[in-house]
Amino acid sequence: MLPQSSFPVRPDEFVGRRQQVEIFRQSLQQGLQTGRTASFAVLGDWGIGKSSLVLKFATLCTQPPFEMLPVFLSASSDIRDYLRLAEILLDKYADALLAVPKMQARLRTKLLDWRFRRINFGSVGLESESPRLFLSSGSSLLRQSFKEAWDHFLRPALLNGAIFFLDDLQNITSISKEDLALMIRDQFQAFGIEVMNYSVCFSAKPDYFARTKALADPAVRFYTKFFLEPFTFEETLEYIRSVFGLPLDVSEKVAAWLQEKTRGHPYFLACICKYLMATAKQIQPHKLETYWPAILDQLGHEKFCSDVSKLSAKELELVHQFATLGERPHSEPASNLECRVRLHR
């Protein structure tokens, strides 16, 4: 595996998070039996691996026997209201359906026509005699369109349902977090009541539900929540073996050094491993410390010069903790990264 700190991990190279993956897999299995799949919230700090886990979940959906359709959306600040979110979800849904390999040509043609009419003429019924439907709210638009898609496309394509993956939901700022979580909950709970196997899985920062008054609030208890933490030593070891392919005894020493330096944070693990792959001809545990000053300097130049001012207070504290792990005696100058972090504190 080639570590890429700026991109989510490819699902086929994903390591760690075994408990979360297994819970999600069990939920898919239960969904086959009940016709309703649970919804999820993947919560965690910057760089902790939320997007990677969401993409792993999306890949699991397509595996036999689940046969669920994953629909992926990266949330952005230009989604101004719930109606616009509904429109984008419908576009992504249609794209995902069109990409299904076993979709029959007849269904594909019908789907293209349905999508064309919806985009150009608003929400129009599939039957030729149906009147044009003026749907003024996102909820009514999704309710009508998802029902049509379920009856005419998803089930005829022999799919068991669809899961909508909304990555970085906190980027939608025009709607309050608690209101958006509740609207999505109401929407997808209604689908379950109407025996349509639609569910949602979103990722967000760990404080997404912080303003919700009680844990028993419907907007909170509807979602199975995963609060992602840094890697354990075992997960770091698995990551190191995947990247470098070293013998177990050498991998354990490298993992121990990296766990001490990064505290198991996936982003920093990827950054350091990428540097070592490009710089070190041979990974030797007793020489790793000699690379540390250069690693800190590179992180300071390439990442935090432009990005640190955008971090939240909690994320900035995380960066500061990482920088101070490599602090030298007071007589020696601090690294570029340490200086920059302190200037922003």
Secondary structure, 3 states (H helix, E strand, C coil): CCCCCCCCCCHHHCCCCHHHHHHHHHHHHHHHHHCCCCEEEEECCCCCCHHHHHHHHHHHHCCCCCCEEEEEEECCCCCCCHHHHHHHHHHHHHHHHHCCCCCCHHHHHHHHHHHHHHHHHCEECCCCCCCEECCCCHHHHHHHHHHHHHHHHHCCCCCCEEEEEEECHHHCCCCCHHHHHHHHHHHHHHHHHCCCCEEEEEEECCCCCCCCCCCCCHHHHCEEEEECCCCCHHHHHHHHHHHHCCCHHHHHHHHHHHHHHHCCCHHHHHHHHHHHHHHCCCCCHHHHHHHHHHHHHHHHHHHHHHHHHHCCHHHHHHHHHHHHCCCCCCCCCCCHHHHHHHHHC
